[in-house]
Amino acid sequence: MKIIILSDYFDNRGGAVSIAKTMAYGFKQMGHNVGVITTVQDKALAGQKIIDGVKIWSVYSNYNLFWRAYRSLYNPQTVKHIAKIIEEIKPDVVHANNIHVHLSYHALKIAQKSGARVFLTAHDVMPFHYGKLTEFINPNNLSCPEKFNYKISVWRQIKRAGKTYNPFRNLIIRYYLEYVDKIFAVSGALKNALNDNGIKNVEVIHNGIDVSAWAVNEAAIEVFKEKHNIRNKKVVLFGGRLGWLKGGREICLAMKKVIETIPNAVLLLAGKIDEEVKEILDFADKLGINKNIIAAGWLSGGELKAAYNVADIVTAPSICFDSFPTVNLEAMACKKPVIATCFGGSREAVIDGETGYIVNPFNIDKLADKIIYLLKNSEVARKFGEAGYERVKKEFSSEKMIGDYLNWYGKIF
C-alpha cells in the first residue's frame, strides 16, 4: 500500500510530530511504501531526502502567523507542491496529522480528488478553536469532574482570537473535513470536544509509543544525576512543552508545600527554556523554592530517557484541555507513577489509584498531598510504576496504534 503522511513538521519537537514519525516508520516496517510531506521555514532546507527508507518532501512555507486563521485553510506556498507530489506518487492512503499551520486543510481536498482514501488524526482542538481550550474549566471548582461541556461560543472564539479571528474559519474547516473518510481523535475526551463543536465522523485511536525504546542503562542515569546534581534527591519531573497552561504556576505552588515536608525534593524541568518558562522560574524564585528547581532544558535521546528514569514521580498538571499527553506514556514506559490533570484525556491512560493519580491541578493542596504521599511511600510508587508499565505495553504500544490504523484502512477499502 502506498501511504503519504502529512505533517506540518517532521523533526524532533515531540508531541504530535513524534506520533507522525512513529506512524511513518511503523507503516514502513509493516512493508508499506511510505512518504511524508512536511514543511520547513528555511528555503535552504527544502527538498527531498530518504531516511530509513521513508521519502520525505520538505516544502518551504514561512509567513506572518497573524494570518494563520486564513493561511491554515489554503496556503499558496504549499498547495501546488502537495498536489504535484500526490499526483506523482498516486497514493492509496493520505493520512494527515497536524496541518493547521503550513500544509493547510486544502490538502485534504487535493488528496481526495486524487483518488486516495483520506484520514485525519486530530491531536488537539484546532479544528474548531484558536489555541488551548480553557473555556470549559471553572478554576474555582476544585473537584475532579469526569464530564464537561466543551461547546465554545462564537463570542468566546472572538475573545480568544482577537484581531486574528476569521468568521469563516470553522465553516471552511468543516467543508474540507467532508473530504475525509474518517477522522481519528487521540482520546475519547478529544472526540467529545470535537462532537460538541459540530465535528462528527470521529473514532478514537490512542497514541502509542515504542515501549522498548525507553530502556536506559544505569551508567547513563548516574551521569545525568552527576550533571544536574540530583544525587540523594526526591525528583518530581515536569516535562514537555512547559508553560503556564501546562500547570507551571500550580506545580510551583504545590512544590512549595512539598518542600516544607520533604526538604530534599526537587522539581526537574525537562523542556525548552523560553520566555514563558523563565517567567515560571521567576515565580519559583519569589516563592523561595528556586534552589529546589532544576531547569535541565530541552532533552532528547538518552538524556530524556535518563531524566524519566531518575524521577520518582512524573507530573502532567495542565490547566487546559490536554488531549492525550505523551509524557504520561513515556513515564509509564519508564515504570514511573504519574500525577496527571483531570482536564483532557489523561484519565484514559493513567488509572487513578492504580498507575498514579488524576487530580484537579487548581486544587493545590490535593496536588501537593499526592506528590508527598508517593515520595514518602516508595513501595506504592513502585507498584504504580509497574502497573503503568504493564498498561502501556498492552494498551498504548506503537504496534497497537499502527495495527489499529491499518485495520481502519482495511475497513474503508
C-alpha positions in Angstrom: 0.0 0.0 0.0 1.3 3.5 -0.9 0.8 5.8 2.2 1.5 9.5 2.4 1.8 11.1 5.8 1.0 14.9 6.0 2.5 16.7 9.0 3.4 20.4 9.3 6.6 19.4 11.0 8.8 16.3 10.9 11.6 17.0 13.3 12.4 16.3 17.0 9.9 18.5 18.7 7.8 15.7 20.2 4.1 15.5 20.7 2.0 15.1 17.5 5.2 15.2 15.5 6.7 12.2 17.3 3.4 10.3 16.6 3.6 11.2 12.9 7.1 9.9 12.8 6.1 6.7 14.6 3.3 6.2 12.1 5.6 6.7 9.1 8.3 4.3 10.2 5.8 1.9 11.7 3.9 1.6 8.4 7.3 1.2 6.6 8.3 -1.7 8.9 5.0 -3.4 8.1 6.1 -3.4 4.4 4.2 -0.4 3.1 5.6 2.2 0.7 5.6 5.4 2.8 6.3 9.0 2.1 6.0 12.2 4.2 5.1 15.7 3.1 6.2 18.3 5.6 7.4 21.9 5.7 10.5 23.8 6.6 10.8 27.5 7.3 14.2 27.9 5.7 14.3 27.7 1.9 17.8 26.1 2.1 16.3 23.1 3.8 13.5 22.5 1.2 13.8 19.4 -1.0 13.7 15.6 -0.9 15.6 13.1 1.2 15.2 9.5 2.3 15.6 8.5 5.9 15.4 4.8 6.9 13.5 4.0 3.7 10.9 6.8 4.0 11.0 9.5 1.4 10.4 13.0 2.9 9.4 16.0 0.9 10.1 19.3 2.7 8.2 22.2 1.3 9.1 25.7 2.1 6.5 27.8 4.0 7.1 30.9 6.0 4.6 33.6 6.7 3.4 36.0 9.4 1.4 33.8 11.8 -1.0 36.7 12.3 -2.7 35.3 9.2 -2.8 31.7 10.4 -6.6 31.6 10.6 -6.6 32.2 6.8 -3.4 30.5 5.6 -4.2 27.4 7.5 -7.2 26.9 5.2 -5.4 27.4 2.0 -1.7 28.1 1.9 -0.5 29.2 -1.6 3.1 28.4 -0.6 2.4 24.7 -0.2 -0.8 23.5 -2.0 0.8 23.4 -5.5 3.7 21.3 -4.2 1.4 19.0 -2.4 -0.8 18.5 -5.5 2.3 17.7 -7.6 3.7 15.2 -5.2 0.4 13.4 -4.7 -0.2 13.3 -8.5 3.3 11.8 -9.0 3.0 9.2 -6.2 -0.7 8.3 -6.6 -1.0 7.1 -3.0 -3.7 4.7 -1.8 -3.9 6.5 1.5 -3.2 10.0 2.6 -3.1 10.4 6.4 -2.9 13.9 7.8 -1.8 14.8 11.2 -1.4 18.5 12.3 -1.8 20.5 9.1 -3.3 23.7 10.6 -0.2 25.9 10.2 1.5 25.3 6.9 0.2 22.4 4.8 -3.4 23.7 5.2 -6.8 21.9 5.2 -7.0 22.3 1.4 -4.5 19.4 1.3 -7.4 17.1 2.3 -9.3 18.1 -0.8 -6.3 17.6 -3.0 -5.8 14.1 -1.5 -9.4 13.1 -2.0 -9.6 14.4 -5.6 -6.5 12.2 -6.4 -8.5 9.1 -5.7 -6.7 8.3 -2.4 -8.5 7.4 0.8 -8.1 10.3 3.2 -7.7 10.2 7.0 -7.0 12.9 9.6 -5.7 12.4 13.1 -6.8 15.3 15.4 -4.2 15.7 18.1 -5.8 18.9 19.6 -8.8 21.2 19.4 -7.5 23.3 16.5 -10.2 22.0 14.1 -12.7 24.2 16.0 -10.6 26.5 18.2 -7.7 29.0 18.0 -5.5 27.6 20.7 -5.6 25.8 24.0 -9.1 25.1 25.2 -9.7 26.5 28.7 -13.2 28.0 28.4 -14.9 24.8 29.8 -12.9 25.0 33.1 -14.1 26.7 36.2 -10.9 27.3 38.2 -13.0 27.9 41.4 -14.3 24.3 41.3 -11.7 22.2 43.0 -13.5 18.9 42.5 -12.2 16.4 39.9 -15.1 16.1 37.4 -15.1 13.4 34.7 -17.6 15.0 32.2 -17.5 18.5 30.7 -19.4 20.6 28.2 -16.8 21.6 25.6 -19.0 23.7 23.4 -17.4 27.1 22.8 -19.4 30.0 21.6 -18.6 32.4 18.7 -18.2 35.2 21.2 -15.6 33.3 23.2 -13.8 32.4 20.0 -13.6 36.1 19.2 -12.3 37.0 22.6 -9.6 34.4 22.3 -8.6 35.2 18.7 -9.0 39.0 18.8 -7.8 40.6 15.6 -6.8 37.2 14.1 -10.4 36.0 14.2 -11.7 34.7 10.9 -15.5 34.4 10.9 -15.4 31.8 8.1 -12.6 29.7 9.5 -14.6 26.9 11.2 -17.1 26.7 8.4 -14.4 26.2 5.9 -12.6 23.7 8.0 -15.8 21.6 8.2 -16.2 22.0 4.4 -12.7 20.4 4.0 -13.4 17.7 6.5 -16.1 16.4 4.2 -13.2 15.2 2.0 -12.0 12.9 4.9 -13.1 9.3 5.0 -12.5 9.1 8.8 -11.3 11.5 11.5 -9.4 10.0 14.4 -9.2 11.6 17.8 -6.3 10.6 20.1 -8.6 10.3 23.1 -12.2 9.9 23.9 -12.1 13.3 25.6 -11.0 14.9 22.3 -13.7 13.1 20.4 -16.3 14.5 22.8 -14.8 18.0 22.3 -15.0 17.7 18.5 -18.5 16.3 18.7 -19.7 19.1 21.0 -18.4 21.6 18.4 -20.1 20.1 15.4 -17.4 17.8 14.1 -18.6 14.2 13.6 -17.3 11.1 11.8 -14.8 10.7 14.6 -13.3 7.5 16.1 -10.7 7.1 18.8 -7.3 5.7 18.3 -5.0 6.4 21.2 -1.4 7.4 20.6 1.2 4.7 21.1 4.9 4.6 21.7 7.8 2.1 21.3 8.0 1.0 24.9 11.2 -0.9 24.5 13.0 2.3 23.3 12.7 3.8 26.8 15.1 1.4 28.5 18.3 3.0 29.7 21.4 1.7 31.4 22.4 2.6 34.9 25.6 4.4 33.8 23.6 6.9 31.8 21.4 7.5 34.9 24.4 8.2 37.0 25.9 10.6 34.5 22.6 12.5 34.5 22.5 12.7 38.3 26.0 14.0 38.4 25.5 16.5 35.7 22.4 18.0 37.4 23.5 17.5 41.0 20.5 15.4 42.0 22.0 12.6 44.0 20.1 11.8 47.1 17.2 13.9 45.9 13.5 13.1 45.6 12.8 14.1 42.0 9.5 15.3 40.6 9.7 15.5 36.8 7.7 18.2 34.9 8.4 17.8 31.2 7.3 18.5 27.6 6.3 21.9 26.3 6.3 23.7 29.6 4.3 26.8 30.3 1.6 28.4 32.4 -1.2 26.4 30.7 0.7 23.2 31.3 0.4 23.9 35.0 3.6 25.9 35.7 2.1 28.0 38.5 0.2 25.1 40.0 3.2 22.8 40.2 5.4 25.5 41.8 2.8 26.2 44.4 2.4 22.5 45.1 6.2 22.0 45.3 6.4 24.8 47.9 4.2 22.7 50.2 6.1 19.5 49.3 9.5 21.0 50.1 8.2 22.1 53.5 7.6 18.4 54.3 10.4 16.9 52.2 13.3 19.4 52.0 15.3 17.3 49.6 12.5 17.2 47.0 13.3 18.9 43.7 11.3 19.8 40.6 13.1 18.8 37.4 12.1 20.9 34.4 12.7 19.0 31.2 11.7 21.4 28.4 12.8 24.3 26.3 13.7 27.3 28.4 11.8 30.0 26.6 10.5 33.4 27.9 7.4 31.8 29.5 9.5 29.2 31.3 11.8 32.0 32.5 8.7 33.6 34.0 7.8 30.4 35.8 11.4 30.2 37.2 11.0 33.8 38.4 7.7 32.8 40.0 9.5 29.9 41.8 12.2 32.4 42.9 9.5 34.6 44.5 8.1 31.5 46.3 11.5 30.9 47.7 11.9 27.4 46.1 14.4 28.3 43.4 17.1 26.2 45.0 14.8 23.2 44.6 14.2 23.8 40.9 16.5 22.2 38.2 16.0 23.5 34.7 17.6 20.9 32.5 16.5 22.5 29.2 15.2 20.6 26.2 16.2 17.0 26.4 16.1 14.2 23.8 17.5 10.8 23.2 19.5 9.2 26.0 19.3 12.3 28.2 15.5 12.4 28.1 15.3 8.7 29.0 17.7 9.2 31.9 15.6 12.1 33.2 12.5 9.9 33.3 14.4 7.1 35.0 15.9 9.5 37.6 12.4 10.8 38.5 10.5 9.4 41.5 7.2 10.9 40.1 6.2 12.4 36.8 3.6 15.2 36.7 1.3 16.5 34.0 -0.8 19.2 35.7 -2.2 21.0 32.7 -4.9 23.7 33.4 -6.1 23.5 29.8 -7.6 20.7 27.7 -4.7 18.3 27.2 -5.8 15.8 24.6 -3.6 12.8 25.4 -0.2 13.8 26.8 2.7 11.7 25.5 4.5 12.4 28.8 2.1 10.1 30.5 3.0 7.2 28.2 6.7 7.9 28.4 6.6 7.9 32.2 4.7 4.6 32.3 7.2 3.1 29.9 9.9 4.0 32.4 7.9 2.5 35.3 7.1 5.8 36.9 3.9 6.8 38.7 2.1 9.7 37.1 0.1 12.5 38.7 -2.0 13.9 35.8 -4.7 16.5 35.2 -8.4 15.8 35.0 -8.7 18.2 32.1 -8.5 16.2 28.8 -7.6 12.6 28.0 -5.1 11.8 30.8 -7.5 9.6 32.7 -7.7 7.3 29.7 -4.1 6.4 30.2 -3.5 7.0 33.9 -5.7 4.9 36.2 -6.4 6.8 39.4 -5.1 4.8 42.4 -3.5 2.1 40.2 -0.9 3.7 38.0 -0.9 7.1 39.6 -3.4 9.8 40.4 -5.8 12.1 38.5 -6.1 15.5 40.1 -7.6 18.9 39.6 -4.4 21.0 39.4 -6.2 24.0 40.7 -6.5 22.1 44.0 -3.0 22.8 45.1 -3.4 21.0 48.4 -4.5 17.8 46.8 -1.8 18.0 44.2 0.8 18.5 46.9 -0.6 15.8 49.1 -0.4 13.2 46.2 3.2 14.1 45.5 4.1 13.9 49.2 2.4 10.6 49.6 4.2 8.9 46.7 7.6 10.4 47.7 7.1 9.1 51.2 5.7 5.7 50.1 8.3 4.3 47.7 6.7 0.9 47.6 3.4 2.3 46.5 5.1 4.4 43.9 7.0 1.3 42.7 3.7 -0.7 42.4 2.1 2.1 40.5 5.0 2.3 38.1 5.0 -1.4 37.5 1.2 -1.3 36.8 1.7 1.6 34.5 4.4 -0.3 32.6 2.2 -3.3 32.0 -0.7 -1.0 30.9 1.4 1.0 28.4 2.7 -2.3 26.9 -0.8 -3.7 26.5 -2.8 -0.6 25.6 -0.5 2.1 24.2 2.2 0.5 22.2 3.2 1.8 18.8 2.5 -1.7 17.4 -1.1 -1.5 18.6 -1.6 2.0 17.3 -0.2 1.1 13.8 -2.4 -2.0 13.8 -5.5 0.0 14.7 -4.8 2.4 11.8 -4.2 -0.3 9.3 -7.4 -2.0 10.4 -9.3 1.2 9.7 -7.7 1.5 6.3 -8.9 -2.0 5.5 -12.5 -1.1 6.6 -12.6 1.9 4.3 -11.2 0.0 1.3 
